[in-house]
């Protein structure tokens, strides 16, 4: 069974204090690993897709990396508007194209 | 371009009642998936439809059913509601037939409260 574990559960940063969120996964063949941002009471917003180990994607202050067992979301010099829950999900290479999500990391960036 | 739309935004139902949630995918997307998200958890897969055919089903009871229409919109039905069905119900759409078809784009969700 596909599994995704995210850590830490919650993270509080000062504005400008860089950090990383971790996503560990087990999947029977990886089709893709996905990062989403979710604001309270809203639907997840797509950020990145990573397909193979060694791949990296960047968007503004966010950078996602992928190994064979985990992915990291690096946040450089965060701002208060980066406060949200960040969700990681995997899609297996075979079968249905369903996403298996972790429970997310709640990030709070204080000014 | 409009994103994924869902209706209604909020819904309050009583135990034992039935509910229908609606979703319109992004224009040009032919696949719709439904997810349930309870507070503090990540979304959990319920159904996936492509070209009106069911392509996948998660570990949910038969009280949950769905369908997709010729215009690719979709409905999720839940019968005999239980308190535990209270959650945010998310619809996601994706394109098909291209290398980017794995990405799923979510709507704002329908908040269902069962009392």
Contacts between the chains, C-beta under 8 A, distances in Angstrom:
chain1	res1	chain2	res2	distance
A	4	B	42	7.5
A	31	B	102	6.1
A	32	B	102	5.0
A	34	B	103	7.2
A	34	B	104	7.6
A	36	B	106	7.5
A	41	B	88	7.7
A	41	B	109	7.9
A	41	B	111	7.3
A	42	B	108	5.8
A	42	B	109	7.1
A	43	B	4	7.5
A	43	B	90	5.5
A	43	B	106	3.8
A	43	B	107	5.3
A	43	B	108	4.9
A	43	B	109	4.9
A	44	B	43	7.0
A	44	B	90	7.3
A	44	B	106	4.7
A	45	B	106	7.4
A	46	B	103	6.1
A	46	B	104	7.4
A	46	B	105	5.7
A	46	B	106	7.5
A	49	B	100	8.0
A	49	B	102	6.7
A	49	B	103	5.6
A	87	B	42	5.5
A	87	B	43	7.6
A	89	B	42	7.3
A	91	B	102	5.9
A	95	B	56	7.3
A	96	B	48	5.7
A	96	B	55	5.8
A	96	B	56	2.8
A	96	B	57	8.0
A	97	B	31	7.5
A	97	B	33	7.8
A	97	B	48	6.4
A	97	B	55	7.2
A	97	B	56	7.1
A	97	B	94	7.3
A	97	B	102	6.4
A	98	B	33	6.7
A	98	B	45	4.2
A	98	B	48	6.0
A	98	B	56	5.3
A	98	B	58	6.8
A	99	B	33	7.7
A	99	B	35	7.6
A	99	B	43	7.3
A	99	B	45	6.5
A	99	B	92	7.8
A	99	B	104	6.2
A	100	B	45	7.2
A	101	B	42	3.1
A	101	B	43	5.2
A	101	B	44	7.3
A	102	B	42	5.4
A	103	B	40	7.0
A	103	B	41	5.5
A	103	B	42	5.1
A	104	B	42	5.6
